């Protein structure tokens, strides 16, 4: 391997060889042979590493989902769905509060719990949960709590679902990502209101059944 930069050294070695001094030419050829070996070794090593473009493409995949959303966008959509859902549900339960039934509701930051799907995750930051508690007074003393949270797809596509789940990790409401991104679908609020009515009715029925059972135990005693 003789590069242009070595031209003067090469010609000098040739002239010395013509004059009977062969050693400079032998040394020059040997050094260039070593250069060739070193370049070949380095090219083999370089061929086994990924390109910079591939490395940056892999890094980008940590921040953008297969649907082209950032994880922050997905988390924000999940939180928006939770706020819409919990607002609708707690509104119905709070209207139930009277002299016989006491109702309280609260929402705040929390983490943990169970996931409804293995392909889901909780929000990376600021996971939110909500709880609604109902109770009745004597002689039909009973209480009932409903806790809700939300989960989002780990690698969200456009048609993947955001999920509202209960304390046991069971899905109680689902919405496609496209129902919230880029804007909230008008039909989504209708579906949320219908789901809230369902959860409200089931919750009231469950509370009354518990109160009835306690009342019967109290009367018999």
N, C-alpha and C positions, 0 to 999 in steps of 0.2 A: 504494500500500500504506500505509494509515493504521491504525496500531495503537492500542490503548486508551491506551497510555502517551503518545501524541502528542495526546490529546484537548484538553488545555488550550492547547497551542500552536496547534492548528487553530482553536479558538474565538477565540483572540486575533487570529489572522490574519484571520478573517472580520470581526470587529468593526472592525479597522483598515481593511479593504476597504470596509465600510459607511460609514466616515467619510471615504472618498476616498483612503486610502493603500493602493494595490493591491500594492505591491512585496513586503511581508511575505507576502502570500498566494501570490504568484507564486513566491517563494523556497521557501515551504513545499511547494507542489505539486511543484516541481522536485526538491527533496530526497527527497520520498517516491517520485517516479518513479525516481530513482537507486537508492533502496533496493530497489525492485521488481526492477530490472535486476540488482543485485548478488545478491539472493536467488535469482533464476532462474539466474544463472551458477553459483552455488555448488551448486544442486540438480542441475544438469547434471553438474558435476564429481563430486559424491557418488554419482550414479547409476552411474558407471563403475568404482567400486571394489567389491571383494567385501565381503560383510558380515562382521562379527566372528565370527559363528557359523560361517560357512563356513571362515574362517581357522583357527579352533580345531579344527574337524573335520578339516581337512587336517593340522594339527600332530599330532593324535591318531593319524592314519594312519602317522606315522613310528615310533610306538612299539607299535602293536597290529596284528597280522596279520589277514588276511581271515577267519581261523578264530577270531578273538577271543583269540589268545594274545599275550603279550608276547614280544619277541625274547629276553629273559632266560629265559623258560620254554622256548622252543624250543632255545636253546643248552644249557640244563641237561639237557633230554631227550636231546639228541645226545651230550653227555658221558656221561650215564648208560648209554646204549646202547653207547658205545665201551668203557667200563669193564667192562661185562658181557661183551662180545664178546672183548676182549683177554684178560681173565682166563681165559675158557674155553679160548681158543686156546693161550695161553702155558702153561697147566696141562698140557695134553697134550704139548706139545713138551718142557717141562722134565722130564717123567716119562721121556722118551726118552733123556735123558743117561746115558751109561755110559762104559766104558773105550774104546769105539771111536768114539763120537759125543759131541762136546761141544756143549752148547746154552746160550745165554744170551738173556735177554729183558729189555727195559727200556722204560719208558714215561715221557713227560715233555712239557713244554710245547714247542710248535713252531708254525711258521706256514709258509705257502706250499704248494707241491705243486700237484697238478692236481685239478680237479673232475670228477666223473663226469657232471654235468648242468649246463647253462647256467642252469637255474632254481635252482641251489643256491649256497650260500656257506659259507665256513668260519665258525667261532664268532667273534663280535665281540671277545671277550676270552678269553684262556686256552685257545686251541686246543691240543689234545693229540694226540700221535702215539705209536705203539709200534713196536718192532722186535724181531724174533726172528732170531737168527743160529745156524746149525748148521754144524759142520765135522767132517770125518773125518780120521784121521791116515794117515800113509804105511803101505803103498805105494799106498793108494787115497785120496790127498789131494784133498779137495773141500770147498767151502763154499757156503752158501746163506743169503740174507737175505730176510726177509719184513717189509715195512713196512706199517703200517696207519694210517689216519686216519679222520676222519668229516666229513660235510657235512650241512647242514640246509637246508630250503627258505627262499628269500629272503622269500616272503610266504606263510606256511604256512596251508593249510586243514586241516580235520580229517582228511582222508584222504590228505594228502600224506605223503611218505616221508623218513625219516632214513636216511642211507646210510653204510655202512662201505666205504671204498675202499682200494685198494692204492697202492703208490708211483707206478704209472702212471696213476692216476686212474680205474681200472676198479672198478665196483661189485662187492663180494664178498658184501654182505649188506644187506638193506633191511628197515625196519620202519615201519609207519604211526605217525603221531604219536599216535593214540589207543591204541596198544599201550603207551605210556609215560606219557601224560597222561590222566587224573589219577593213575592207578596203573599199575604194570607188569602186563601181561597174563600169566597163568600159561603160556599157550601160547608166549609170546615166548622164555622161557628154554629151552624144549624145542627151538625152532627154532634158537636160538643154539648149543646143544650139538651139534645135527646139523650145522650149518654148520662148527663147529670141527672136528668129525671129518672132514669133507670136506677142509678146508684142511690139516689135519694129514696125512691120507693122501696128498694130492697133493704136499705138501712133502717128505715122507719119500721118496716115489717119485722125485721130481725130484733129491733129494740122492743117492740110491743110484745113479741113472743117471749122474750126474756123477762119482761115485766109481768106478763101473765103467769109465767111459771113461778116467779117469786111471790106473786100475790097468792097463788094457790097454796104455796108452802106456808106462807104467813097465816092464812085463814085456818089451815088445818092445825097449825101449832097452837 
